[in-house]
Amino acid sequence: MGSSGGTGAVTAAETWPEYVRRISGGATQAQIAERIGVGRLSVCNWLHGKTRPKAETVISVARAYRRSPVEALIAASYLSSDEAEHPVEIRVSLAEVDSRDLGAEVLRRLTPVG
């Protein structure tokens, strides 16, 4: 899942510091910090490879620069490219299901097939 011809996608070999530098377009550490709402020292530590932000912060960075959170999580090594390619199934809480839909599903499951 590498970058091809200027798509801007994260490459498998791109590190978190490289990713931050690329998406920030040459912004200073202070500018990056202000934009994402963290301290400049945190950004400095990321860019020098001393620390890695929490996953929640990685997502905030991506959103601040209008990038995919999945792309950022790959760059920060929270996800691999292979993991990102698998579909995600989102389950709805039963509290959010309409009573008619819930009843219809119960009947469907109780009705013998064949």
C-alpha positions, 0 to 999 in steps of 0.5 A: 500500500505504498505511495504512487505518483503523488497520491500523498498516501503514506508509504510502508517505509515512512516513519512517524517523523517523516509523515509529520514533516510531509503533511505539515508542509514544512511548518515549524514545530511551534506551528505544528504544535499550535495546530494540533493542540499539543506542546512544542516539546512533544512535536520536537520529540516526535520529529527527533524520534524520541517519542511516539504520540498516543493513538488518539493524538495521531488521529488528531494530527491527521484530522488537523491536516485533513488526512486519513486517520488510518494513514496516520496510524500506519505511519505511527506504527499502530496499524500495518498496511495489511491490517488497514486493507481488511474491511471493518464491521461496525455493530450497532448497539441494540439500544439504537435499533428501531423496535420494528427492526429488532422484532423483524430480526427476531422473527427472521432468526426464529423462522425455520429455513427450508 
